[in-house]
Amino acid sequence: MRAEDAVLPLPAELYAAIISTFRSEQDLVFLWTVLRNVSHLFRDLVDEFVRRRHLPETHLIPNITAAHSIPIEVISPFLRISPDDSETAIFDIAPRMPAVDRQSLLRSLAADENDYTRPNTIIAVRRLANDTGLPGCKWDLENCEMSVNWRGMLGALLWEEKLRMNLSAGWLERTKARKAMALAQSTTGNVNNAVMKMMMASKAARDESTGQARQKRINRQLQRTDPGRLWVPGRGDVEAFEIVEMVQQTTNGWDFDD
């Protein structure tokens, strides 16, 4: 037995029961980026929990951020784990659309899958969303299904969310003076204004950190195929915070199994 696997002398079932209490999207970031790396046992337990609880609540969404919300007809839900490969998740492409439109959508997604600067698919795990990519994706035009390496897909999403959270924390640290001013105003009776400034600062931190994390990822991908090229968002490019807001608008009211 490896030393790293001898974390605590407790039954695996007890660890699994504890892990099952981590239910939110932010808990999922901790599970994947921290706890999963403690030992092989924890990796297996986290993988099983995510596969059982969070993968069924995962959807693939065409990246049509010109809209304020996404037509439910184009959303592709998780369908099943491949019976031939436990690493592979299969998604049902836009099952609410007519067959001919589903095939057309599938063709368009497959055609642009390597455009790093304009990813064509959003991965949404509950209300956590980003366009971090679909490793190992294969397209089944006849059955309107898409298969993807689910561990790689969720790993890319969650590690970028971890980076975003770190960048956001740094941004908020640099705006302490602004927050202090808002708190000072609250002592003079202007509580509503103080709360509003705090909320605006928090949203600005999320928007900026989301964009920074996404830009780092896209440039890292570009370096593999086009060394020396650097990408910065320009007119017409998708803003990272738009992805988050659009998915939140779309999933508002969805009954997730929390």
ABEGO torsion letter per residue (X at the ends): XBAAABABBBBAAAAAAAAAABABAAAAAAAAAAAAAABAAAAAAAAAAAAAAAAAABBBBBBBAABABBBAAABBBBABBBAABAABBBBBBGAABBAAAAAAAAAAAAAAAABAABBABBBBBEABBBBAEBBGBBBBAAAGBBBBBAAAAAAAAAAAAAAAAAAAAAAAAAAAAAAAAAAAAAAAGBAAAAAAAAAAAAAAAAAAAAAAAAAAAAAAAAAAABBGBBBBBBBGBBBAAAAAAAAAAAABGBBBBX
